[in-house]
Amino acid sequence: MTRAFWKFYTDLTKFNLCLSLLVTFVKSPAEGILLFVTGGMILSLVAYEYFHSHEYYLYHNLGLTRMRLILKAWLLNVGIAVVLGAFLLS
């Protein structure tokens, strides 16, 4: 994966991780992991659209479409959630 994708992923995941960790401590690890993959990702995308939407031009110029960035980030989150779920919930 490219450096540009990791920049996008870290910007996107900051909000998602904070929200998911809050839910993990307040409710349960299972709900925090589930939120990390589903609703937290959606809320992160909304926040990213609001604060960083102008950066999509940079990614487009580097050959990365918006859908490709989002799909790769979501797949990476699913992989992380599977590993964390197997580790924490076993």
LOTOR-509042 format. One record per residue (C-alpha): y negated, z negated, x negated. Coordinates in steps of 0.02 Angstrom, whole numbers, padded with zeros to 5 digits, always signed. Example, Ala and Ser with C-alpha at 12.3 -4.5 7.8 and 13.67 -1.06 7.14 Angstrom:
<pts>
+00225-00390-00615/+00053-00357-00684/
</pts>
This chain:
<pts>
+00000+00000+00000/-00173+00037-00059/-00312-00079-00109/-00412-00022+00040/-00274-00075+00159/-00267-00248+00080/-00455-00265+00104/-00435-00221+00287/-00285-00337+00306/-00371-00488+00227/-00527-00462+00334/-00420-00447+00489/-00304-00592+00449/-00437-00723+00412/-00476-00750+00595/-00295-00729+00650/-00230-00856+00526/-00360-00988+00573/-00321-00969+00757/-00133-00970+00730/-00138-01123+00618/-00241-01216+00747/-00113-01177+00882/+00028-01224+00764/-00044-01397+00734/-00096-01427+00915/+00057-01355+01004/+00209-01302+00902/+00257-01191+00755/+00346-01069+00871/+00189-01041+00975/+00083-01022+00818/+00201-00890+00748/+00205-00798+00914/+00015-00800+00924/+00004-00734+00745/+00096-00576+00798/+00027-00550+00974/-00134-00624+01042/-00206-00677+00875/-00190-00499+00813/-00281-00433+00966/-00421-00561+00950/-00435-00521+00765/-00454-00337+00805/-00591-00375+00931/-00682-00483+00803/-00659-00349+00670/-00729-00217+00787/-00881-00327+00817/-00917-00377+00637/-00844-00239+00529/-00834-00081+00635/-00944+00015+00513/-00808-00002+00380/-00692+00117+00473/-00792+00261+00397/-00740+00204+00224/-00557+00196+00273/-00566+00365+00358/-00641+00442+00201/-00495+00369+00103/-00371+00451+00223/-00327+00296+00324/-00346+00312+00511/-00386+00164+00623/-00216+00170+00708/-00124+00181+00542/-00218+00029+00476/-00183-00071+00634/+00001-00020+00640/+00030-00066+00458/-00058-00233+00481/+00043-00272+00637/+00208-00226+00551/+00161-00336+00404/+00123-00479+00524/+00290-00454+00610/+00379-00464+00442/+00286-00622+00395/+00323-00698+00566/+00509-00660+00551/+00517-00742+00380/+00415-00894+00436/+00515-00907+00596/+00679-00907+00503/+00613-01035+00380/+00522-01154+00497/+00626-01143+00654/+00800-01156+00578/
</pts>
